[in-house]
Amino acid sequence: MVHRADVSSHLAEVSSYLEVARRGGLGITERQADRYCASSAGAPPPSQGAPGPA
């Protein structure tokens, strides 16, 4: 079972990495940020939908 504190900590870490990358001048687009967040959360990226069978 995943606890909310674990999920919140992970999301804060992902957000922090993204913010550092943007402040560092990497020029990350909103779409790239969305994909990064989705992949870090274990969800399929917004534009790809659910994964198919293996």
Stockholm file with secondary structure:
# STOCKHOLM 1.0

chainA/1-54         MVHRADVSSHLAEVSSYLEVARRGGLGITERQADRYCASSAGAPPPSQGAPGPA
#=GR chainA/1-54 SS CCCHHHHHHHHHHHHHHHHHHHHTTCCCCHHHHHHHHHHHHTSCCTTTCSCCCC
#=GC SS_cons        CCCHHHHHHHHHHHHHHHHHHHHTTCCCCHHHHHHHHHHHHTSCCTTTCSCCCC
//
